[in-house]
């Protein structure tokens, strides 16, 4: 073989090796970029999920407070009603006893 041919073949092999090494380096960079992007997306999704959870908790607390206020209002109204009925029964009992006492005299 001629020296030119051997040099040409060696240059082709060197170029092929350089292309292979460049491809490996580029693939490594792509993998690192993909990892960084995936981590960034994971953190962003986690932050969004935490924000949504906070909103859901705040809404739940608000609804619970409204429900509690409604229950307290109903309980207060019912207690007032029971107190009114109790006072009426007490008045009736007092009148009954007075009628009995007056009737005995």
C-alpha positions, 0 to 999 in steps of 0.5 A, spaced: 500 500 500 502 506 498 503 511 504 498 516 502 493 510 502 495 508 509 495 516 511 488 517 508 486 510 512 489 513 519 486 520 518 479 516 517 480 512 523 482 518 527 476 522 524 471 516 526 474 516 533 473 523 534 466 523 531 465 517 536 468 521 542 464 527 540 458 523 540 459 520 547 460 527 550 454 530 547 450 524 549 453 525 556 451 532 556 444 531 553 443 526 559 445 531 564 441 536 561 435 531 561 436 530 569 437 537 570 430 538 567 427 533 570 429 535 577 427 542 575 420 539 573 419 535 579 421 541 584 416 545 580 410 540 580 412 539 588 411 546 589 405 547 585 402 541 589 404 544 595 400 550 593 394 547 591 394 543 598 395 549 601 389 552 598 385 546 599 386 546 606 384 553 607 378 552 603 377 546 608 378 550 614 373 556 611 368 551 610 369 548 617 368 554 620 362 556 616 359 549 618 361 550 626 358 557 626 352 554 623 352 549 628 353 554 634 347 558 631 342 552 631 344 550 637 343 557 640 336 557 637 335 550 640 337 552 647 333 558 647 327 554 644 328 549 650 329 555 655 323 558 653 319 551 653 322 550 660 320 557 663 313 556 660 313 549 664 316 552 670 310 558 670 305 552 669 308 549 675 308 555 679 301 556 677 299 549 679 302 550 686 299 556 687 292 554 685 293 548 689 295 552 695 290 557 694 285 552 693 287 549 700 286 555 704 
